[in-house]
Amino acid sequence: MKKQRNHIDILVLIVVLILMVLSIGVVYSASAPWALERTGSPGTLMTNHVISVLAGIAVLFIFMNIPYRAYKKLSKPGILFAIGLLIATLIIGTEIKGATRWIQLGTINFQPSEIAKLAVLIHLCVLIERKKQYLHDWRRTLLPIAVWVIIVVSLIMLQPNFSMAAMILALSVLALYLGRIPVRQLATGGVLALPVVALYFVSAPYRLRRITGFFDGEAGSADVSYQMSQGMLAFGSGGIFGVGPGASRQRDFFLPESYGDFVFAIFGEEWGFIGAAFVIVIFAIIFLRGFRIALNSEDEFGKLLAGTMTIVVTSYAVINSLVTTGLLPTTGLPMPFLSYGGTAMIVNAAAIGILLNISSYTNLRPKTDKKNPAGLQIDRVR
């Protein structure tokens, strides 16, 4: 029997749209000097970003209208397609700064690892729900699930893209934890994977320099500590109320990736502590409402998928904010919906679209009756 859909969680939709529209001005301010120097027009990157935002909004509404249970059939073709893209990246991908992470189709550049991140996490949710009666048998649950994660993570490490590989691994562990996979199984898997991860980490000197430069601070390697120092300087310059929109000084070729991974630092400089806190509050709303949707979903698959999609978006926001304030080493992970970058914008929009679709199958609307005309009582799904 087909169940009637309710209204979506309008608050999540509104705050995400606010971030997407806000990012247009932020990216323009952060990228204008660079774009003027390289292309002769200060609005070149902003124009590209506007296209990404419009595409992201379209994708959000498309995924918002795909019934989330459809992923039970679509997840396997999706993960196979994503793996195919990762293999193609290694063969025909565009090399930038020694890493092959992009595929170019005409004038379009996209990052397959972003697509693979979403595909593998959706597939994990499907597998966990399908094998829920075997949760304590690691051979029938953790092992087959781990195979998909290992394939995706290995292909991304070959690009190489350690930050994305580490994030997919961490997000997969969180999804397994939300799916009630026994902690001892996750701990055992972590211990077994640790030597491989450590070997990969020390196999390239620049990865090790990032960590040593972070702990050494100003005494660290200049190319490692410079970006972090400039990001913190941007926040310090902003103070409480900021220097004003378009008045950033750090964007003027002082802060690398000022419109990408470190756009939050430019936003903090121009809008101050108040502006930065506003962005953090928005992601806090997404986190709280996302898990509210998960807790009130009408089936286990909806609960797991909603929780995972919430973590996909908000974990990036937490890590990016910690990196730009100097509390974590530089990772190369963007701020969701604010940073320049089409693939990340579209993938995050898809994740929110999935979350909103799940919300439409929960009964979170206030119940109005004669005894409660204001509709203050929340009717939770049993």
C-alpha positions in Angstrom: 0.0 0.0 0.0 1.4 3.4 -1.0 1.8 5.7 2.0 0.9 9.4 1.8 3.7 11.8 1.9 3.7 14.7 4.3 5.4 18.1 3.9 9.2 18.2 3.7 11.3 19.8 6.5 11.0 23.3 5.2 13.6 24.7 7.7 16.4 22.5 6.3 15.4 23.5 2.7 15.4 27.2 3.6 18.8 27.3 5.4 20.5 25.3 2.6 19.1 27.6 0.0 20.4 30.6 2.1 23.9 29.1 2.1 23.8 28.4 -1.7 22.7 31.9 -2.5 25.0 33.5 0.0 28.0 31.6 -1.5 27.6 33.6 -4.8 28.7 36.8 -3.1 31.3 35.1 -0.9 33.0 33.4 -3.9 32.9 36.6 -5.9 34.6 38.5 -3.2 37.2 35.8 -2.5 38.0 35.1 -6.2 37.8 38.6 -7.8 41.5 39.5 -7.6 42.7 36.1 -8.8 40.1 36.1 -11.6 41.1 39.6 -12.7 44.7 38.7 -12.7 44.3 35.4 -14.6 41.3 36.1 -16.9 41.0 39.9 -17.1 37.5 39.8 -15.6 36.8 39.7 -11.8 33.6 37.8 -12.3 34.8 34.8 -14.2 34.8 32.3 -11.3 31.6 33.8 -9.9 29.9 33.1 -13.2 31.0 29.5 -13.0 29.9 29.3 -9.4 26.4 30.7 -10.3 26.0 27.8 -12.8 27.1 25.4 -10.1 24.6 26.9 -7.6 21.7 26.7 -10.1 22.7 23.1 -11.0 22.8 22.3 -7.2 19.4 23.7 -6.7 18.0 21.7 -9.6 19.7 18.5 -8.3 18.3 19.2 -4.7 14.7 19.3 -6.0 15.2 16.3 -8.3 16.5 14.1 -5.4 13.9 15.6 -3.1 11.3 13.9 -5.3 12.9 10.5 -5.7 11.3 8.1 -3.1 14.2 7.1 -0.8 13.2 3.4 -1.0 14.1 3.5 -4.7 17.8 3.4 -3.7 17.4 -0.2 -2.5 17.3 -1.0 -6.3 19.5 1.8 -7.5 22.4 1.6 -5.1 24.3 -1.3 -6.7 24.2 0.2 -10.3 25.2 3.5 -8.7 28.2 2.2 -6.9 29.3 0.2 -10.0 29.0 3.4 -12.1 31.0 5.3 -9.5 33.8 2.7 -9.5 33.9 2.9 -13.3 34.3 6.6 -13.0 37.2 6.2 -10.6 38.9 3.7 -12.9 38.4 6.1 -15.8 39.9 8.9 -13.7 43.2 7.0 -13.4 43.2 6.4 -17.2 42.0 9.6 -18.8 41.8 12.0 -15.9 43.3 15.5 -15.9 46.5 15.8 -13.8 46.7 18.9 -11.6 49.6 19.5 -9.2 50.7 15.8 -9.4 47.2 14.4 -8.7 44.8 12.9 -11.2 41.4 13.6 -9.6 39.3 15.2 -12.4 37.7 14.1 -15.6 37.1 16.7 -18.3 34.2 16.4 -20.7 34.4 19.4 -23.0 34.1 22.5 -20.9 32.9 20.5 -17.8 35.3 19.3 -15.1 34.0 17.0 -12.4 35.5 15.1 -9.5 34.4 11.4 -9.6 35.5 10.8 -6.0 32.7 13.1 -4.8 30.2 11.0 -6.6 31.8 7.8 -5.3 31.5 9.1 -1.7 27.7 9.4 -2.0 27.3 6.2 -4.0 29.3 4.0 -1.5 27.5 5.5 1.5 24.0 4.9 0.0 25.0 1.4 -0.9 26.3 0.7 2.6 22.9 1.8 4.0 21.2 -0.6 1.7 23.5 -3.5 2.6 23.2 -2.8 6.4 19.4 -2.8 6.2 19.4 -5.9 4.0 21.7 -7.8 6.4 20.2 -6.5 9.7 19.4 -10.0 10.9 23.1 -11.0 10.6 24.6 -8.0 12.4 26.7 -10.1 14.8 28.1 -12.4 12.0 31.0 -10.3 10.6 31.4 -12.8 7.7 27.9 -12.0 6.4 27.8 -8.3 7.2 31.1 -6.4 7.8 33.2 -8.4 5.4 31.0 -8.0 2.2 30.4 -4.4 3.2 34.1 -3.7 3.7 34.9 -5.0 0.2 33.0 -2.1 -1.4 34.6 0.5 0.8 38.1 -1.0 0.2 37.6 -0.9 -3.6 36.5 2.7 -3.6 39.1 4.0 -1.0 41.9 2.2 -2.8 41.1 3.7 -6.2 40.9 7.2 -4.6 44.3 6.6 -2.9 45.8 5.9 -6.2 44.9 9.3 -7.6 46.3 10.2 -4.9 43.7 11.9 -2.7 44.3 11.0 0.9 41.9 13.4 2.4 38.9 12.1 0.4 39.9 8.5 1.0 40.2 9.1 4.7 36.8 10.9 4.8 35.0 8.1 3.0 36.6 5.6 5.3 35.5 7.6 8.4 32.0 8.2 7.1 31.6 4.5 6.3 32.6 3.6 9.9 30.0 6.1 11.2 27.4 4.6 8.9 28.2 1.1 10.1 28.0 2.4 13.7 24.6 4.0 13.0 23.6 0.7 11.5 24.3 -1.0 14.8 27.3 -3.0 13.6 29.0 -4.2 16.9 31.7 -1.9 18.0 34.2 -4.7 18.5 33.9 -5.6 14.8 34.6 -2.0 13.9 37.5 -1.8 16.3 39.0 -5.0 14.9 38.7 -3.8 11.4 40.3 -0.5 12.4 43.3 -2.2 13.9 43.8 -4.4 10.8 43.6 -1.3 8.5 45.8 0.9 10.6 49.2 -0.4 9.3 48.1 -0.1 5.6 46.8 3.5 6.2 50.1 4.4 8.1 52.2 3.0 5.3 50.3 5.0 2.7 50.5 8.1 4.8 54.3 8.1 5.2 54.9 6.9 1.5 54.8 10.6 0.3 56.9 13.2 2.1 54.3 16.0 1.6 51.7 14.1 3.7 54.1 13.9 6.6 55.1 17.5 6.2 51.5 18.6 6.6 51.3 16.9 10.1 54.7 18.0 11.3 54.1 21.5 9.9 50.8 21.7 11.8 52.4 20.7 15.1 55.4 22.8 14.6 53.3 25.9 13.9 55.3 28.8 12.6 58.4 26.7 12.9 57.1 24.2 10.4 57.7 24.0 6.7 56.8 27.3 5.1 54.6 25.8 2.4 52.7 23.8 5.0 52.2 26.4 7.7 51.7 29.5 5.4 48.1 28.7 4.4 47.1 27.9 7.9 48.7 31.1 9.2 47.0 33.3 6.6 43.6 31.7 7.4 44.0 32.5 11.1 45.1 36.0 10.2 41.9 36.5 8.2 39.8 35.5 11.1 41.8 37.7 13.4 41.4 40.7 11.1 37.7 40.2 11.0 37.1 40.7 14.7 33.5 40.7 15.9 31.8 42.4 13.1 34.2 42.0 10.2 35.9 44.4 7.8 32.9 44.5 5.5 31.7 42.7 2.3 34.4 42.9 -0.4 36.9 44.5 1.9 39.0 41.4 2.6 42.8 41.9 2.5 43.8 38.3 2.7 42.1 37.5 -0.6 44.6 39.7 -2.4 47.0 36.9 -3.2 47.9 36.3 0.5 45.7 33.3 1.2 45.9 30.4 -1.4 42.6 28.7 -2.2 40.8 31.8 -0.8 37.7 31.0 -2.9 37.9 27.2 -2.3 38.9 25.3 0.8 39.6 28.5 2.7 36.6 30.6 1.7 35.3 30.3 5.3 38.3 32.3 6.4 37.5 35.1 3.9 33.9 35.1 5.1 35.1 35.3 8.7 37.3 38.3 7.8 34.6 40.2 6.0 31.6 39.3 8.3 33.5 38.8 11.5 32.7 36.4 14.4 29.0 37.2 13.9 29.0 36.0 10.3 31.1 32.9 11.0 28.8 32.0 13.9 25.8 32.4 11.6 27.2 29.8 9.2 28.0 27.4 12.1 24.4 27.8 13.4 23.0 26.9 10.0 25.0 23.7 10.0 23.9 23.0 13.5 20.3 23.3 12.3 21.0 20.9 9.5 22.6 18.4 12.0 19.8 18.6 14.6 16.9 18.6 12.1 18.6 15.8 10.1 18.8 13.5 13.1 15.3 14.5 14.1 14.2 13.3 10.6 16.2 10.1 11.2 14.7 9.4 14.6 11.2 9.9 13.2 11.6 7.9 10.0 9.0 5.2 9.5 11.5 2.4 8.8 15.1 1.4 9.6 16.4 2.1 6.1 15.1 5.7 6.3 16.6 6.2 9.8 20.0 5.0 8.6 20.0 6.9 5.3 18.8 10.1 6.9 21.5 9.9 9.6 24.2 9.1 7.1 23.2 12.0 4.7 23.2 14.4 7.6 26.7 13.3 8.6 28.0 13.6 5.0 27.2 17.3 4.9 27.8 18.4 8.5 31.1 16.5 9.0 32.7 18.5 6.2 31.5 21.7 7.7 33.1 20.8 11.1 36.4 19.7 9.6 36.7 22.7 7.2 36.0 25.2 10.1 38.6 23.5 12.2 41.2 23.6 9.4 40.6 27.2 8.6 40.9 28.2 12.2 44.2 26.3 12.6 42.8 23.5 14.8 43.4 20.7 12.3 46.1 20.2 9.6 45.2 21.3 6.0 43.0 18.7 4.4 41.7 20.1 1.1 38.1 19.5 2.1 35.6 22.3 1.1 33.0 24.1 3.1 29.7 22.6 1.9 27.6 25.0 -0.1 30.0 27.9 0.4 33.3 26.9 -1.3 33.8 27.2 -5.1 33.4 23.8 -6.8 30.7 22.3 -8.9 30.9 18.6 -8.0 30.9 19.1 -4.3 28.0 21.6 -4.6 25.9 19.1 -6.6 26.8 16.0 -4.4 25.9 17.9 -1.2 22.7 19.1 -2.8 21.8 15.5 -3.7 22.5 14.5 0.0 20.2 17.2 1.3 17.6 16.2 -1.4 17.6 12.6 -0.1 17.3 13.9 3.5 14.3 16.1 2.6 12.6 13.2 0.7 12.9 11.1 3.9 11.4 13.9 5.9 8.3 13.9 3.7 7.6 10.3 4.9 7.8 11.3 8.6 4.9 12.7 10.5 6.6 15.7 12.1 3.8 18.3 11.5 2.0 19.6 14.6 -1.3 18.0 15.2 -4.2 20.4 15.4 -7.4 19.5 17.2 -10.0 21.2 19.4 -8.0 20.8 22.5 -4.8 22.0 20.9 -5.8 24.7 18.3 -2.2 26.1 18.2 -0.9 22.7 17.1 1.9 22.5 19.6 1.9 18.7 20.1 4.3 16.8 17.9 2.9 13.4 16.7 6.0 11.2 16.4 6.1 8.1 14.2 6.0 4.9 16.2 
